[in-house]
Amino acid sequence: MFVHQIHNSIGGNIYNAFVYKNFNWLLHLHKGYEAVFVLGGEIVCTIENKTIILKEGDSLLITPYTLHSYSTNKESLAVVVVFSGGYVDAFERMIVNKDPDGYDIPFTKDCWNYVISSIVGDAELCKDMVPLKKPDILTLKACLYAITASFMNAHTLTDKKNDNSLIFEILSYIENNFTSDISLHTLSESIGYDYEYISRIFNKTFGINFKMLINQYRCDYAENLIRTSTLTLSDIAMNSGFQSIRSFNRVFKSLTGKRPSEIRE
């Protein structure tokens, strides 16, 4: 089972940057690129069933729709940046429909220091999760191109081995319609595939039922609204595709371990 992070997939100007202590994320994917910089400790990263041990000074770049997870055995401190390909359109054109032969980013010392200082700035790194301010657009593009250039200097690209176009089509439909009353039947009708075929592909790929995946999208979207808007929880429930505040509270607690009201406190 994995989670598709909706907030890191929709739009052409995705930029989320955080510093995490004791970094742990379950298996997930998203449309945005993800750069990880280990400032201290050690992180176990799994990318498409391959395990990589990241230590202080290590960094990597995850390409779009690549399954990955992170775990910390003892302690870790890491900067995680998720961004859209639109910020680095020249790199985006080079890597589309390609697979890299690795994910590490072998920075020079000066380049590492520039990227980290520009992204982290003067943020206090004393909490378990610290959101980082978005740099001005020129600094941001300079940093992201420094990241992607360092990555490309170390890796070669080959044509993708697997055709994931149908999976992307399924995810695209869900991304655009999860706040509506949709089902596996409406999905199969919309993208023009037989229901039984889509059902087999869906179960094999995602490992959970359709409703569970939709609820993951809705809860992820709702949590972002809770953190970034002043809408009431009832309005957020309706805007996220839930039919009632009661079902919203129940599903949200079951998937996140917290009530929606606890996120806003």
FITIPA-495083 format. One line per 4 residues: number of its first residue (from 1); their letters; for each residue y, z, x of N, C-alpha, C. Coordinates in nm, 4 decimals. Each point is the difference from the previous one (the first is absolute). Layout:
# FITIPA-495083
NUM) a) Y:Z:X:Y:Z:X:Y:Z:X | ...
END
This chain:
# FITIPA-495083
1) mfvh) -0.1199:0.0000:0.0844:0.1199:0.0000:-0.0844:0.1240:0.0000:0.0873 | 0.1012:-0.0748:-0.0384:0.1259:0.0023:0.0724:0.1165:-0.0075:-0.0976 | 0.1175:0.0259:0.0502:0.1209:-0.0025:-0.0814:0.0895:-0.1141:0.0458 | 0.0511:-0.0756:-0.0952:0.1000:-0.1013:0.0327:0.1362:0.0619:-0.0236
5) qihn) 0.0793:0.0156:0.1055:0.1291:0.0669:-0.0111:0.1041:-0.0965:-0.0562 | 0.0293:0.0180:-0.1281:0.0899:-0.0908:-0.0692:0.1404:0.0005:0.0595 | 0.0484:0.1185:0.0421:0.1371:0.0088:0.0514:0.0153:-0.0713:0.1340 | -0.1110:-0.0266:0.0667:0.0038:-0.0728:0.1271:-0.0429:-0.1462:-0.0160
9) sigg) 0.0047:-0.0490:-0.1250:-0.0438:-0.1371:-0.0264:0.1016:-0.0838:-0.0753 | 0.0784:0.0607:-0.0865:0.0875:-0.0772:-0.0877:0.1372:-0.0213:0.0638 | 0.0459:-0.1226:-0.0043:0.1345:-0.0317:0.0464:0.0022:-0.0584:0.1399 | 0.1132:-0.0592:0.0347:0.0144:-0.0639:0.1303:0.0802:0.0821:0.0980
13) niyn) 0.0407:0.1210:-0.0384:0.0791:0.0841:0.0905:-0.0594:0.1387:0.0128 | -0.1331:0.0074:0.0089:-0.0682:0.1282:0.0180:0.0367:0.0580:0.1361 | 0.0425:0.1245:0.0005:0.0172:0.0736:0.1245:-0.0153:0.1480:-0.0299 | -0.1088:0.0577:0.0475:-0.0249:0.1430:-0.0138:-0.0366:0.0540:0.1370
17) afvy) 0.0692:0.1044:0.0421:-0.0276:0.0587:0.1309:-0.0041:0.1521:-0.0122 | -0.1055:0.0597:0.0537:-0.0178:0.1445:-0.0059:-0.0558:0.0508:0.1320 | 0.0292:0.1260:0.0286:-0.0695:0.0720:0.1059:-0.0969:0.0956:-0.0686 | -0.1262:-0.0033:0.0428:-0.1041:0.0844:-0.0593:-0.0576:0.0944:0.1047
21) knfn) -0.0160:0.1260:-0.0400:-0.0792:0.0927:0.0790:-0.1408:0.0032:-0.0572 | -0.0992:-0.0015:0.0882:-0.1405:0.0039:-0.0426:-0.0270:-0.1090:-0.1028 | 0.0111:-0.1230:0.0481:-0.0004:-0.1211:-0.0813:-0.1382:-0.0300:-0.0564 | -0.0109:-0.0083:-0.1332:-0.1242:-0.0348:-0.0670:0.0295:-0.0931:-0.1174
25) wllh) -0.0687:-0.1143:-0.0047:0.0081:-0.0895:-0.1152:-0.1391:-0.0544:-0.0287 | -0.0365:0.0007:-0.1284:-0.1264:-0.0585:-0.0399:0.0046:-0.1520:0.0163 | -0.1135:-0.0647:-0.0136:-0.0095:-0.1451:0.0131:0.0961:-0.0669:-0.0988 | 0.0854:-0.0887:0.0517:0.1002:-0.0632:-0.0857:0.0404:-0.1354:0.0582
29) lhkg) 0.0738:-0.0755:-0.0800:0.0567:-0.1263:0.0452:0.1305:-0.0252:-0.0739 | 0.0770:-0.0947:0.0503:0.1264:-0.0370:-0.0631:0.0477:-0.1311:0.0608 | 0.0996:-0.0576:-0.0631:0.0517:-0.1300:0.0422:0.0879:0.0097:0.1239 | 0.0655:0.1148:0.0194:0.0897:0.0161:0.1138:-0.0742:0.0182:0.1314
33) yeav) 0.0680:-0.0311:0.1101:-0.0515:0.0315:0.1325:0.0167:0.1506:0.0244 | -0.0870:0.0573:0.0823:0.0085:0.1433:0.0280:-0.0110:0.0245:0.1493 | 0.1059:0.0601:0.0565:0.0006:0.0352:0.1418:-0.0116:0.1517:0.0126 | -0.0865:0.0453:0.0906:-0.0232:0.1422:0.0220:0.0269:0.0319:0.1467
37) fvlg) 0.0762:0.1081:0.0235:0.0337:0.0436:0.1348:-0.0400:0.1468:0.0133 | -0.0889:0.0303:0.0919:-0.0473:0.1376:0.0166:0.0904:0.0721:0.1001 | 0.0702:0.1022:-0.0489:0.0912:0.0773:0.0846:-0.0689:0.1204:0.0626 | -0.1118:0.0419:-0.0587:-0.0722:0.1141:0.0553:-0.1354:0.0163:-0.0656
41) geiv) -0.0931:0.0641:0.0706:-0.1323:0.0239:-0.0560:-0.0870:-0.1242:0.0000 | -0.0906:-0.0045:-0.0978:-0.0979:-0.1087:-0.0062:-0.0309:-0.0358:-0.1445 | -0.0108:-0.1289:-0.0286:-0.0282:-0.0489:-0.1345:-0.1203:-0.0934:0.0052 | -0.0896:0.0169:-0.0951:-0.1131:-0.0919:-0.0141:0.0366:-0.1032:-0.1055
45) ctie) 0.0050:-0.1244:0.0401:0.0370:-0.1087:-0.0914:-0.1215:-0.0899:-0.0219 | -0.0253:-0.0333:-0.1264:-0.1066:-0.0942:-0.0328:0.0635:-0.1253:-0.0593 | -0.0282:-0.1151:0.0594:0.0534:-0.1282:-0.0454:-0.1164:-0.0944:-0.0243 | -0.0209:-0.0374:-0.1276:-0.1090:-0.0918:-0.0339:-0.1324:0.0431:0.0656
49) nkti) -0.0333:0.1297:-0.0170:-0.1253:0.0593:0.0496:-0.0043:0.0188:0.1518 | 0.1095:-0.0243:0.0696:0.0063:0.0233:0.1438:0.0825:0.1254:0.0265 | -0.0542:0.0920:0.0810:0.0678:0.1258:0.0282:0.0777:-0.0091:0.1310 | 0.1250:0.0442:-0.0051:0.0879:-0.0005:0.1165:0.0584:0.1399:0.0169
53) ilke) -0.0060:0.0543:0.1209:0.0583:0.1305:0.0290:0.1396:-0.0215:0.0588 | 0.1006:0.0534:-0.0686:0.1377:-0.0138:0.0450:0.0473:0.1320:0.0600 | 0.0543:-0.0069:0.1215:0.0513:0.1188:0.0670:0.1504:-0.0147:0.0235 | 0.0614:0.1055:0.0499:0.1445:-0.0010:0.0224:0.0414:-0.1225:0.0814
57) gdsl) 0.0988:-0.0724:-0.0521:0.0478:-0.1205:0.0667:-0.0653:-0.1277:-0.0483 | -0.1047:0.0131:-0.0830:-0.0663:-0.1180:-0.0553:0.0701:-0.0472:-0.1266 | -0.0164:-0.1277:-0.0300:0.0586:-0.0554:-0.1223:-0.0843:-0.1180:-0.0448 | 0.0109:-0.0331:-0.1265:-0.0720:-0.1157:-0.0529:0.0755:-0.0605:-0.1167
61) litp) -0.0391:-0.1235:-0.0328:0.0600:-0.0733:-0.1109:-0.1111:-0.0481:-0.0924 | 0.0072:0.0409:-0.1269:-0.0967:-0.0404:-0.1012:0.0587:-0.1170:-0.0786 | -0.0755:-0.1075:-0.0126:0.0478:-0.1178:-0.0721:-0.0249:0.0151:-0.1506 | 0.0678:-0.0793:-0.0840:-0.0099:0.0156:-0.1453:-0.1423:-0.0086:-0.0541
65) ytlh) -0.0246:0.0825:-0.1030:-0.1284:0.0027:-0.0723:-0.1186:0.0273:0.0926 | 0.0221:0.0795:0.1038:-0.1075:0.0429:0.0884:-0.0381:0.1433:-0.0352 | -0.1262:0.0241:-0.0295:-0.0453:0.1344:-0.0342:0.0086:0.0916:0.1214 | 0.0629:0.1175:-0.0180:0.0131:0.0926:0.1114:0.0155:0.1433:-0.0506
69) syst) -0.0317:0.0949:0.0858:0.0137:0.1418:-0.0331:0.0325:0.0773:0.1274 | 0.0481:0.1247:-0.0176:0.0339:0.0845:0.1132:-0.0498:0.1420:-0.0254 | -0.0355:0.0693:0.1077:-0.0361:0.1406:-0.0113:0.0362:0.0717:0.1295 | 0.0317:0.1285:-0.0140:0.0324:0.0839:0.1143:-0.1015:0.1123:0.0088
73) nkes) -0.0663:0.0148:0.1145:-0.0994:0.1061:0.0164:0.0655:0.1345:0.0303 | 0.0980:0.0003:0.0902:0.0665:0.1256:0.0370:0.1474:-0.0042:-0.0395 | 0.0771:-0.0766:0.0718:0.1416:-0.0138:-0.0349:0.0516:-0.1335:0.0494 | 0.1056:-0.0478:-0.0662:0.0598:-0.1274:0.0395:0.1438:-0.0054:-0.0494
77) lavv) 0.0778:-0.0844:0.0639:0.1368:-0.0295:-0.0419:0.0170:-0.1506:0.0135 | 0.0358:-0.0665:-0.1100:0.0051:-0.1462:0.0023:0.1157:-0.0531:-0.0827 | 0.0533:-0.1125:0.0440:0.0988:-0.0761:-0.0768:-0.0734:-0.1165:-0.0643 | 0.0193:-0.0182:-0.1304:-0.0639:-0.1090:-0.0729:0.1077:-0.0822:-0.0687
81) vvfs) -0.0002:-0.1305:0.0262:0.0998:-0.0907:-0.0566:-0.0720:-0.1124:-0.0740 | 0.0341:-0.0181:-0.1270:-0.0536:-0.1120:-0.0789:0.1159:-0.0932:-0.0334 | -0.0175:-0.1293:0.0240:0.1114:-0.0926:-0.0190:-0.0488:-0.1357:-0.0486 | 0.0888:-0.0716:-0.0670:-0.0299:-0.1341:-0.0493:0.0086:-0.1031:0.1114
85) ggyv) -0.0773:-0.1072:-0.0161:0.0054:-0.1088:0.0964:0.1328:-0.0728:0.0001 | 0.0765:0.0145:-0.1093:0.1288:-0.0670:-0.0078:0.0985:0.0438:0.1064 | -0.0169:0.1215:0.0533:0.0889:0.0468:0.1067:-0.0307:-0.0701:0.1329 | -0.1218:-0.0522:0.0115:-0.0428:-0.0669:0.1249:-0.0633:-0.1332:-0.0382
89) dafe) 0.0792:-0.0862:-0.0622:-0.0548:-0.1215:-0.0595:-0.0644:-0.0932:0.1027 | 0.0506:-0.0038:0.1230:-0.0623:-0.0851:0.1026:-0.1414:0.0498:0.0307 | -0.0169:0.1314:0.0105:-0.1326:0.0592:0.0218:-0.0889:-0.0235:-0.1206 | 0.0562:0.0145:-0.1189:-0.0753:-0.0201:-0.1241:-0.0590:-0.1403:-0.0055
93) rmiv) 0.0774:-0.0998:0.0390:-0.0491:-0.1384:-0.0028:-0.1124:-0.0208:0.1004 | 0.0054:0.0717:0.1116:-0.1023:-0.0153:0.1030:-0.1334:0.0622:-0.0409 | 0.0050:0.1086:-0.0751:-0.1213:0.0775:-0.0230:-0.0621:-0.0223:-0.1373 | 0.0682:-0.0706:-0.0893:-0.0533:-0.0205:-0.1341:-0.1349:-0.0720:0.0065
97) nkdp) -0.0961:0.0514:-0.0765:-0.1377:-0.0535:-0.0039:-0.0717:0.0081:0.1342 | 0.0443:0.0918:0.0859:-0.0628:0.0194:0.1304:-0.0472:0.1444:0.0140 | -0.0963:0.0186:0.0899:-0.0471:0.1334:0.0361:0.0277:0.0228:0.1479 | 0.0589:0.1158:0.0375:0.0184:0.0297:0.1423:-0.1304:0.0496:0.0607
101) dgyd) -0.0119:-0.0079:0.1321:-0.1218:0.0474:0.0660:0.0069:0.1491:0.0328 | 0.1050:0.0666:-0.0455:0.0146:0.1442:0.0191:0.1226:0.0486:-0.0738 | 0.0259:0.1294:0.0071:0.1107:0.0573:-0.0765:0.0948:0.0847:0.0855 | -0.0331:0.0274:0.1252:0.0848:0.0841:0.0834:0.1286:-0.0728:0.0391
105) ipft) 0.1048:0.0777:0.0268:0.1280:-0.0557:0.0454:0.0297:0.0583:0.1378 | -0.0180:-0.0766:0.1069:0.0232:0.0506:0.1367:0.1476:-0.0086:0.0391 | 0.0788:0.0950:-0.0450:0.1425:0.0007:0.0293:0.0273:0.0287:0.1473 | 0.1101:-0.0544:0.0495:0.0560:0.0507:0.1247:0.0668:0.1335:-0.0319
109) kdcw) 0.0238:0.0812:0.0991:0.0619:0.1306:-0.0225:0.1376:-0.0142:-0.0624 | 0.0783:-0.0952:0.0492:0.1358:-0.0186:-0.0524:-0.0035:-0.0468:-0.1450 | -0.0925:-0.0891:-0.0319:-0.0092:-0.0514:-0.1364:-0.0436:0.1113:-0.0961 | -0.0996:0.0783:0.0409:-0.0449:0.1143:-0.0815:0.1176:0.0931:-0.0285
113) nyvi) 0.0745:0.0373:0.1051:0.1116:0.0936:-0.0169:0.1059:-0.0565:-0.0930 | 0.0274:-0.1296:0.0121:0.1000:-0.0629:-0.0866:-0.0439:0.0036:-0.1466 | -0.1239:-0.0393:-0.0252:-0.0496:-0.0053:-0.1376:-0.0023:0.1395:-0.0618 | -0.0548:0.0967:0.0709:-0.0108:0.1359:-0.0546:0.1375:0.0602:-0.0239
117) ssiv) 0.0910:-0.0126:0.0951:0.1336:0.0589:-0.0163:0.0750:-0.0663:-0.1142 | -0.0182:-0.1313:-0.0190:0.0697:-0.0720:-0.1067:-0.0546:0.0359:-0.1374 | -0.1308:0.0189:-0.0094:-0.0625:0.0282:-0.1295:0.0097:0.1474:-0.0367 | -0.0253:0.0878:0.0958:0.0006:0.1441:-0.0283:0.1410:0.0556:-0.0012
121) gdae) 0.0863:-0.0472:0.0890:0.1373:0.0490:0.0044:0.0055:0.1479:0.0320 | 0.0803:0.0742:-0.0773:0.0156:0.1431:0.0236:-0.0751:0.0843:-0.1024 | -0.1043:-0.0567:-0.0589:-0.0764:0.0708:-0.1030:-0.0645:0.1268:0.0572 | -0.0002:0.1050:-0.0822:-0.0674:0.1246:0.0364:-0.1504:-0.0175:-0.0230
125) lckd) -0.0803:0.0244:0.1009:-0.1437:-0.0244:-0.0106:-0.0776:0.1305:-0.0182 | 0.0547:0.0900:-0.0823:-0.0597:0.1322:-0.0155:-0.0841:0.0125:-0.1268 | 0.0014:-0.1028:-0.0877:-0.0750:0.0070:-0.1246:-0.1258:-0.0849:0.0084 | -0.0888:0.0188:-0.0984:-0.1243:-0.0769:-0.0013:0.0233:-0.1476:-0.0281
129) mvpl) 0.1063:-0.0314:-0.0764:0.0330:-0.1391:-0.0302:0.1512:-0.0144:-0.0017 | 0.0532:-0.0847:0.0855:0.1448:-0.0181:0.0109:0.0345:-0.1456:-0.0273 | 0.0719:-0.0288:-0.1108:0.0436:-0.1389:-0.0238:0.1088:-0.0385:0.0986 | -0.0057:-0.1216:0.0509:0.0966:-0.0457:0.0985:0.0969:-0.0995:-0.0625
133) kkpd) 0.1251:0.0089:0.0386:0.1026:-0.0888:-0.0535:-0.0242:-0.1434:0.0462 | 0.0355:-0.0927:-0.0859:-0.0125:-0.1410:0.0342:0.1143:-0.0391:0.0928 | -0.0291:-0.0552:0.1174:0.1075:-0.0429:0.0906:0.0822:-0.1127:-0.0621 | 0.1150:-0.0276:0.0590:0.0763:-0.1163:-0.0454:-0.0852:-0.1244:0.0215
137) iltl) 0.0298:-0.1063:-0.0735:-0.0878:-0.1163:-0.0064:-0.0222:-0.0656:0.1362 | 0.1011:-0.0044:0.0848:-0.0173:-0.0639:0.1299:-0.0891:0.0841:0.0913 | 0.0222:0.1310:-0.0007:-0.0856:0.0887:0.0792:-0.1426:-0.0041:-0.0513 | -0.0144:-0.0009:-0.1332:-0.1328:-0.0037:-0.0597:-0.0759:-0.1255:0.0427
141) kacl) 0.0650:-0.1157:-0.0119:-0.0677:-0.1247:0.0382:-0.0312:-0.0027:0.1492 | 0.0915:0.0530:0.0813:-0.0251:0.0041:0.1443:-0.1229:0.0849:0.0299 | -0.0118:0.1152:-0.0661:-0.1158:0.0882:0.0213:-0.1291:-0.0668:-0.0450 | 0.0026:-0.0605:-0.1186:-0.1218:-0.0609:-0.0534:-0.0420:-0.1210:0.0816
145) yait) 0.0959:-0.0754:0.0502:-0.0361:-0.1118:0.0880:-0.0502:0.0504:0.1356 | 0.0523:0.1131:0.0465:-0.0526:0.0583:0.1239:-0.1446:0.0425:-0.0190 | -0.0301:0.0554:-0.1173:-0.1370:0.0410:-0.0314:-0.0924:-0.1213:-0.0058 | 0.0399:-0.0995:-0.0786:-0.0878:-0.1162:-0.0203:-0.0105:-0.0867:0.1258
149) asfm) 0.1073:-0.0072:0.0789:-0.0070:-0.0768:0.1254:-0.0959:0.0672:0.0980 | 0.0079:0.1320:0.0115:-0.0915:0.0723:0.0885:-0.1441:-0.0178:-0.0463 | -0.0193:-0.0017:-0.1304:-0.1333:-0.0206:-0.0577:-0.0520:-0.1399:0.0334 | 0.0823:-0.1019:-0.0210:-0.0436:-0.1379:0.0223:-0.0255:-0.0290:0.1475
153) naht) 0.0727:0.0666:0.0887:-0.0207:-0.0212:0.1433:-0.1376:0.0478:0.0461 | -0.0636:0.0848:-0.0827:-0.1290:0.0572:0.0405:-0.1189:-0.0582:-0.0746 | 0.0244:-0.0803:-0.1040:-0.1109:-0.0420:-0.0858:0.0033:-0.1498:-0.0292 | -0.1182:-0.0533:-0.0269:-0.0121:-0.1373:-0.0466:-0.0391:0.0019:-0.1472
157) ltdk) 0.0286:-0.1091:-0.0696:-0.0263:-0.0095:-0.1430:-0.1061:-0.1059:-0.0268 | -0.0850:0.0269:-0.0973:-0.0992:-0.0974:-0.0444:0.0080:-0.0123:-0.1512 | -0.0520:-0.1094:-0.0531:0.0000:-0.0166:-0.1455:-0.0795:0.1114:-0.0653 | 0.0475:0.0436:-0.1154:-0.0696:0.1064:-0.0714:-0.1445:-0.0387:-0.0281
161) kndn) -0.0913:0.0948:0.0227:-0.1424:-0.0258:-0.0205:-0.0358:0.0032:-0.1479 | 0.0646:0.0879:-0.0732:-0.0328:0.0157:-0.1413:0.1114:-0.0546:-0.0869 | -0.0367:-0.0693:-0.1060:0.0973:-0.0506:-0.0958:0.0235:0.1075:-0.1052 | 0.1112:0.0680:0.0124:0.0311:0.1087:-0.0922:0.0957:-0.0442:-0.1104
165) slif) 0.0122:-0.1294:-0.0219:0.0995:-0.0499:-0.0946:-0.0226:0.0539:-0.1408 | -0.1267:0.0102:-0.0430:-0.0268:0.0520:-0.1341:0.0375:0.1475:-0.0094 | -0.0300:0.0766:0.1033:0.0368:0.1418:0.0015:0.1514:0.0147:-0.0074 | 0.0714:-0.0813:0.0783:0.1457:0.0049:-0.0037:0.0520:-0.0387:-0.1385
169) eils) -0.0672:-0.0966:-0.0647:0.0406:-0.0423:-0.1333:-0.0191:0.1148:-0.0999 | -0.1101:0.0715:0.0142:-0.0252:0.1166:-0.0863:0.1071:0.1060:0.0226 | 0.0279:0.0310:0.1275:0.1004:0.1017:0.0312:0.1385:-0.0422:-0.0463 | 0.0305:-0.1283:0.0140:0.1303:-0.0498:-0.0441:0.0166:0.0166:-0.1500
173) yien) -0.1052:-0.0312:-0.0758:0.0060:0.0174:-0.1453:0.0229:0.1467:-0.0353 | -0.0728:0.0891:0.0674:0.0148:0.1426:-0.0281:0.1401:0.0480:0.0366 | 0.0503:-0.0423:0.1169:0.1338:0.0393:0.0441:0.1068:-0.0369:-0.1024 | -0.0162:-0.1163:-0.0616:0.1008:-0.0499:-0.0935:-0.0171:0.0509:-0.1422
177) nfts) -0.1153:0.0625:-0.0297:-0.0283:0.0341:-0.1397:-0.0518:0.1413:-0.0246 | -0.0062:0.0849:0.1036:-0.0658:0.1298:-0.0178:0.0726:0.0923:-0.0978 | 0.1282:-0.0238:-0.0250:0.0714:0.0848:-0.0962:-0.0246:-0.0440:-0.1440 | -0.0700:-0.1112:-0.0185:-0.0341:-0.0484:-0.1342:-0.1432:0.0409:-0.0352
181) disl) -0.0401:-0.0285:-0.1222:-0.1347:0.0322:-0.0470:-0.0943:-0.1123:0.0422 | -0.0559:0.0093:0.1205:-0.0858:-0.1066:0.0535:-0.1429:0.0509:0.0158 | -0.0916:-0.0946:0.0133:-0.1414:0.0325:0.0162:-0.0646:-0.1062:0.0871 | -0.1274:0.0188:0.0302:-0.0730:-0.0997:0.0768:-0.0088:-0.1317:-0.0769
185) htls) -0.0025:0.0082:-0.1330:-0.0028:-0.1207:-0.0827:0.1318:-0.0770:0.0134 | 0.1135:0.0689:-0.0088:0.1286:-0.0691:0.0119:0.0178:-0.0571:0.1409 | -0.0545:0.0721:0.0996:0.0047:-0.0493:0.1377:-0.0773:-0.1305:0.0131 | -0.1245:-0.0032:-0.0487:-0.0831:-0.1200:0.0132:0.0611:-0.1181:-0.0744
189) esig) 0.0581:0.0264:-0.1178:0.0641:-0.1072:-0.0769:0.1234:-0.0527:0.0731 | 0.0770:0.0901:0.0599:0.1253:-0.0387:0.0651:-0.0227:-0.0864:0.1234 | -0.1018:0.0359:0.0816:-0.0194:-0.0753:0.1233:-0.1063:-0.1086:-0.0141 | -0.0606:-0.0102:-0.1202:-0.0870:-0.1127:-0.0301:-0.1406:0.0081:0.0565
193) ydye) -0.0556:0.1216:0.0066:-0.1372:0.0164:0.0455:-0.0848:0.0636:-0.1092 | -0.1292:-0.0276:0.0039:-0.0921:0.0600:-0.0957:0.0019:0.1522:0.0138 | -0.0042:0.0698:-0.1131:0.0086:0.1459:0.0006:-0.1125:0.0632:0.0811 | -0.1225:-0.0455:-0.0181:-0.1134:0.0588:0.0698:0.0132:-0.0190:0.1515
197) yisr) 0.0499:-0.1158:0.0419:0.0187:-0.0262:0.1429:0.1070:0.0924:0.0584 | 0.1125:0.0107:-0.0695:0.1085:0.0873:0.0455:-0.0473:0.1447:0.0054 | -0.0789:0.0397:-0.0993:-0.0506:0.1367:-0.0037:-0.0854:0.0295:0.1232 | -0.0874:-0.0940:0.0379:-0.0850:0.0196:0.1179:0.0836:0.0065:0.1276
201) ifnk) 0.0948:-0.0928:0.0117:0.0863:-0.0020:0.1188:0.0810:0.1289:0.0089 | 0.0532:0.0430:-0.1135:0.0840:0.1193:-0.0019:-0.0794:0.1233:0.0423 | -0.1174:0.0184:-0.0597:-0.0818:0.1168:0.0315:-0.0455:0.0003:0.1456 | -0.0361:-0.1182:0.0508:-0.0453:-0.0098:0.1385:0.1132:0.0283:0.0979
205) tfgi) 0.1199:-0.0473:-0.0325:0.1130:0.0112:0.0927:0.0642:0.1376:-0.0034 | 0.0253:0.0507:-0.1200:0.0799:0.1208:-0.0132:-0.0820:0.1275:-0.0141 | -0.1216:-0.0095:-0.0462:-0.0854:0.1172:-0.0069:0.0378:0.1013:-0.1057 | 0.0956:-0.0321:-0.0853:0.0395:0.0870:-0.1104:0.0235:-0.0877:-0.1222
209) nfkm) 0.0064:0.0630:-0.1191:0.0226:-0.0808:-0.1185:0.1461:-0.0423:-0.0104 | 0.0237:-0.0991:-0.0833:0.1322:-0.0602:-0.0115:0.1051:0.1032:-0.0429 | -0.0343:0.0830:-0.0961:0.0955:0.0978:-0.0509:0.0420:0.0982:0.1083 | -0.0949:0.0398:0.0843:0.0322:0.0924:0.1086:0.1002:-0.0616:0.0963
213) linq) -0.0193:-0.1275:0.0342:0.0925:-0.0659:0.0913:0.1382:-0.0126:-0.0639 | 0.0060:-0.0357:-0.1280:0.1277:-0.0100:-0.0686:0.0706:0.1346:-0.0003 | -0.0752:0.1067:-0.0230:0.0600:0.1339:-0.0004:0.0519:0.0382:0.1379 | -0.0663:-0.0473:0.1065:0.0505:0.0240:0.1350:0.1357:-0.0680:0.0186
217) yrcd) 0.0105:-0.1244:-0.0470:0.1288:-0.0707:0.0058:0.1065:0.0773:-0.0773 | -0.0331:0.0392:-0.1212:0.0972:0.0669:-0.0857:0.0455:0.1324:0.0586 | -0.0936:0.0764:0.0550:0.0364:0.1296:0.0577:0.0832:-0.0178:0.1267 | -0.0337:-0.0982:0.0812:0.0766:-0.0271:0.1218:0.1428:-0.0398:-0.0368
221) yaen) 0.0123:-0.0859:-0.0990:0.1316:-0.0451:-0.0470:0.0773:0.1167:-0.0599 | -0.0684:0.0827:-0.0802:0.0645:0.1141:-0.0639:0.0481:0.1007:0.1042 | -0.0815:0.0244:0.1010:0.0408:0.0967:0.1026:0.1250:-0.0470:0.0725 | 0.0091:-0.1296:0.0252:0.1205:-0.0534:0.0638:0.1224:0.0189:-0.0894
225) lirt) -0.0157:-0.0216:-0.1316:0.1110:0.0218:-0.0932:0.0394:0.1467:-0.0065 | -0.0989:0.0894:0.0036:0.0291:0.1433:-0.0034:0.0851:0.0388:0.1207 | -0.0344:-0.0559:0.1157:0.0697:0.0379:0.1236:0.1365:-0.0664:0.0145 | 0.0196:-0.1164:-0.0629:0.1203:-0.0787:0.0285:0.0937:-0.0186:-0.1195
229) stlt) -0.0397:0.0465:-0.1187:0.0853:-0.0211:-0.1172:0.0242:0.1311:-0.0730 | 0.0912:-0.0048:-0.0963:0.0288:0.1173:-0.0837:-0.0572:-0.0171:-0.1406 | -0.0867:-0.0978:-0.0194:-0.0627:-0.0203:-0.1304:-0.0826:0.1225:-0.0384 | -0.0102:0.0261:-0.1291:-0.0855:0.1086:-0.0460:-0.1452:-0.0361:0.0254
233) lsdi) -0.0856:0.1002:0.0046:-0.1419:-0.0263:0.0224:-0.0601:-0.0820:-0.1138 | 0.0511:0.0195:-0.1213:-0.0484:-0.0797:-0.1138:0.0356:-0.1462:0.0185 | 0.1239:-0.0270:0.0426:0.0416:-0.1385:0.0239:-0.0805:-0.0622:0.1146 | -0.0239:0.0785:0.1036:-0.0783:-0.0494:0.1128:-0.1415:-0.0338:-0.0438
237) amns) -0.0578:0.0845:-0.0849:-0.1354:-0.0261:-0.0512:-0.0043:-0.1332:-0.0739 | 0.0960:-0.0232:-0.0879:0.0034:-0.1235:-0.0775:0.0267:-0.1211:0.0905 | 0.0941:0.0144:0.0933:0.0335:-0.1104:0.0904:-0.1147:-0.0368:0.0933 | -0.0897:0.0945:0.0229:-0.1122:-0.0229:0.0907:-0.1234:-0.0536:-0.0696
241) gfqs) 0.0050:-0.0099:-0.1335:-0.1115:-0.0591:-0.0730:-0.0885:0.0977:-0.0742 | 0.0331:0.1297:0.0043:-0.0790:0.0982:-0.0742:0.0440:0.0030:-0.1457 | -0.0951:0.0296:-0.0867:0.0280:-0.0017:-0.1433:0.0580:0.1309:-0.0506 | -0.0148:0.1074:0.0768:0.0532:0.1296:-0.0414:0.0224:0.0873:0.1223
245) irsf) 0.0865:0.0997:-0.0139:0.0252:0.0936:0.1089:-0.1251:0.0822:0.0286 | -0.0811:0.0228:-0.1040:-0.1222:0.0770:0.0178:-0.0993:-0.0734:0.0904 | -0.0218:-0.1280:-0.0271:-0.0921:-0.0766:0.0843:0.0560:-0.0166:0.1410 | 0.1311:-0.0135:0.0106:0.0657:-0.0095:0.1309:-0.0277:0.1252:0.0828
249) nrvf) 0.0218:0.1169:-0.0587:-0.0219:0.1255:0.0717:-0.1455:0.0148:0.0435 | -0.0915:-0.0347:-0.0912:-0.1428:0.0163:0.0289:-0.0449:-0.0932:0.1121 | 0.0361:-0.1283:-0.0096:-0.0431:-0.0979:0.0998:0.0661:0.0280:0.1344 | 0.1288:0.0312:-0.0023:0.0737:0.0254:0.1235:-0.0602:0.1178:0.0756
253) kslt) -0.0322:0.1075:-0.0713:-0.0590:0.1186:0.0633:-0.1384:-0.0338:0.0578 | -0.0784:-0.0796:-0.0719:-0.1345:-0.0319:0.0462:0.0010:-0.0872:0.1254 | 0.1024:-0.0854:0.0148:0.0047:-0.0917:0.1143:0.0767:0.0559:0.1194 | 0.1001:0.0840:-0.0246:0.0841:0.0491:0.1094:-0.0216:0.1474:0.0312
257) gkrp) -0.0623:0.0717:-0.0934:-0.0198:0.1434:0.0203:0.1188:0.0841:-0.0393 | 0.1077:-0.0646:-0.0472:0.1205:0.0717:-0.0414:0.0468:-0.0501:-0.1357 | 0.0724:0.0854:-0.0716:0.0638:-0.0432:-0.1236:0.1281:-0.0752:0.0348 | 0.0432:-0.0931:-0.0853:0.1250:-0.0726:0.0282:0.1172:0.0929:0.0219
261) seir) 0.0064:0.1090:-0.0751:0.1115:0.0944:0.0143:0.0029:0.0645:0.1384 | -0.1155:0.0152:0.0637:-0.0051:0.0599:0.1340:0.0608:-0.0915:0.1045 | -0.0096:-0.1317:-0.0228:0.0586:-0.0963:0.0956:0.1525:0.0106:-0.0026 | 0.0550:0.0220:-0.1171:0.1471:0.0036:-0.0142:0.0595:0.1309:0.0437
265) e) -0.0770:0.1076:0.0050:0.0530:0.1321:0.0366:0.0592:0.0009:0.1396
END
